[in-house]
Amino acid sequence: MLRAKAESAGRVVVEVNARHTSQRCAACGHVAEENRPTQAEFCCVMCGHTADADENAAVNILRTGLARQAEAQAA
């Protein structure tokens, strides 16, 4: 359903594995369970970056999707 809606709106769908995106720091890339002290909070134990957990994960998913899209276009 999502793919059909996106295509009808002229959008591209890029599938991304969301594994660890909520634990990966969008600033330095460090992945650790401890980066998520609460459900809603993200605080990197490596660099100290803080953010809303959902926003941090969304940035990671976006970056991964854009990289995959660039790889597909280069091939």
Rosetta silent file (secondary structure, phi, psi, omega in degrees, C-alpha in Angstrom):
SEQUENCE: MLRAKAESAGRVVVEVNARHTSQRCAACGHVAEENRPTQAEFCCVMCGHTADADENAAVNILRTGLARQAEAQAA
SCORE:     score description
SCORE:     0.000 S_00000001
   1 L     0.000  -45.621  179.926    0.000    0.000    0.000 S_00000001
   2 H   -60.386  -44.453 -179.771    2.781    2.426    0.920 S_00000001
   3 H   -62.183  -42.926 -179.835    4.632    1.748   -2.331 S_00000001
   4 H   -64.136  -43.550  178.857    1.478    2.294   -4.415 S_00000001
   5 H   -63.341  -44.093 -179.437    0.648    5.566   -2.632 S_00000001
   6 H   -63.539  -45.962 -179.646    4.207    6.840   -3.025 S_00000001
   7 H   -64.326  -36.974  178.722    4.366    5.942   -6.708 S_00000001
   8 H   -68.772  -22.454  177.297    1.008    7.573   -7.404 S_00000001
   9 L   -94.669    5.467  179.245    2.391   10.750   -5.820 S_00000001
  10 L    76.566   23.461 -179.264    5.559   10.545   -7.926 S_00000001
  11 L  -101.992  156.099  178.177    7.736    9.537   -4.963 S_00000001
  12 L  -101.371  136.958  176.290   10.477    6.943   -4.819 S_00000001
  13 L  -104.642  125.328  176.794   10.402    4.207   -2.184 S_00000001
  14 L  -119.485  117.852 -179.657   13.779    3.033   -0.897 S_00000001
  15 L   -76.388  133.451 -178.034   13.692    0.083    1.479 S_00000001
  16 L  -130.478  133.462  173.795   15.958    0.500    4.502 S_00000001
  17 L   -75.124  117.541 -175.766   16.792   -2.010    7.216 S_00000001
  18 L   -83.758    3.758 -178.219   15.920   -0.102   10.394 S_00000001
  19 L   -56.458  128.220  177.781   18.047   -2.354   12.617 S_00000001
  20 L    68.429    3.955 -179.528   20.014   -0.296   15.173 S_00000001
  21 L   -66.231  -25.222  178.862   18.853    3.041   13.747 S_00000001
  22 L   -84.278  -11.005  179.476   17.400    3.953   17.132 S_00000001
  23 L  -107.598  -10.562 -178.347   20.700    3.131   18.852 S_00000001
  24 E   -87.819  131.979  178.468   23.071    4.743   16.298 S_00000001
  25 L   -73.928  127.036  178.983   24.210    8.291   16.963 S_00000001
  26 L   -71.933  -16.193 -179.613   23.332   10.573   14.053 S_00000001
  27 L   -89.261  -47.448 -174.550   26.333   12.756   14.964 S_00000001
  28 L  -117.658  -12.882  177.896   29.208   10.254   15.355 S_00000001
  29 L    88.183   -1.876 -179.686   27.752    6.878   14.290 S_00000001
  30 L   -65.389  134.409  179.716   28.424    5.102   17.595 S_00000001
  31 E  -113.650  124.171  176.639   25.945    2.254   18.230 S_00000001
  32 L  -160.052  142.661  175.771   25.110    1.200   21.790 S_00000001
  33 H   -59.694  -33.301 -177.954   22.016    0.154   23.716 S_00000001
  34 H   -66.876  -13.957  176.868   23.078    2.661   26.375 S_00000001
  35 H   -66.892  -14.442 -179.217   22.480    5.500   23.885 S_00000001
  36 L  -112.970   79.274 -179.215   18.758    5.083   24.658 S_00000001
  37 L   -64.814  -28.513  176.305   18.365    5.874   28.380 S_00000001
  38 L  -138.735  172.912  178.638   14.579    6.104   27.906 S_00000001
  39 L   -59.538  -37.612 -172.702   12.032    5.296   25.206 S_00000001
  40 L  -100.591  -10.724 -171.846   11.893    8.931   24.049 S_00000001
  41 E  -111.087  141.078  173.181   15.431   10.148   24.736 S_00000001
  42 E  -121.384  129.461  177.712   18.677    9.638   22.818 S_00000001
  43 E  -145.481  108.731 -176.442   22.020   10.487   24.428 S_00000001
  44 L   -68.919  126.734  179.175   25.231    9.193   22.833 S_00000001
  45 L   -76.546  -13.162 -179.156   27.614    7.739   25.398 S_00000001
  46 L   -90.372  -52.338 -174.051   30.544    8.384   23.026 S_00000001
  47 L  -110.784  -11.359  178.684   30.147   12.003   21.888 S_00000001
  48 L    87.458    1.966  178.321   27.359   13.340   24.126 S_00000001
  49 L   -59.126  132.724  176.648   24.957   14.169   21.277 S_00000001
  50 E  -121.969  148.297 -179.929   21.371   14.407   22.548 S_00000001
  51 E  -167.731  167.502  169.006   18.142   14.351   20.581 S_00000001
  52 E   -65.273  134.636 -175.114   14.614   13.043   20.558 S_00000001
  53 H   -59.285  -41.753 -179.892   14.994    9.295   19.958 S_00000001
  54 H   -66.106  -39.816  179.391   12.528    9.232   17.044 S_00000001
  55 H   -67.345  -41.198  178.277   14.212   12.190   15.333 S_00000001
  56 H   -60.522  -46.605  179.131   17.655   10.647   15.744 S_00000001
  57 H   -63.786  -39.103  179.773   16.444    7.370   14.210 S_00000001
  58 H   -63.027  -39.430  176.917   14.703    9.231   11.369 S_00000001
  59 H   -62.518  -43.420  178.808   17.955   11.006   10.468 S_00000001
  60 H   -63.512  -42.003  178.911   19.750    7.652   10.369 S_00000001
  61 H   -65.689  -42.801  178.447   17.045    6.102    8.189 S_00000001
  62 H   -60.585  -48.150  179.949   17.061    9.087    5.826 S_00000001
  63 H   -60.245  -42.251  179.023   20.847    8.981    5.426 S_00000001
  64 H   -64.413  -43.482  178.906   20.788    5.243    4.755 S_00000001
  65 H   -63.657  -42.757  178.483   17.999    5.632    2.211 S_00000001
  66 H   -64.819  -38.707  178.214   19.745    8.470    0.391 S_00000001
  67 H   -65.668  -42.376  178.448   22.987    6.471    0.267 S_00000001
  68 H   -65.525  -38.246  179.259   21.194    3.416   -1.135 S_00000001
  69 H   -65.723  -41.379  178.994   19.411    5.579   -3.692 S_00000001
  70 H   -64.913  -40.180  177.516   22.727    7.139   -4.798 S_00000001
  71 H   -62.157  -42.327 -179.401   24.282    3.668   -5.091 S_00000001
  72 H   -65.915  -37.092  179.778   21.384    2.460   -7.243 S_00000001
  73 H   -72.075  -31.396  179.831   21.648    5.477   -9.547 S_00000001
  74 H   -74.165  -24.925 -176.558   25.420    5.009   -9.928 S_00000001
  75 L   -79.740    0.000    0.000   25.013    1.367  -10.934 S_00000001
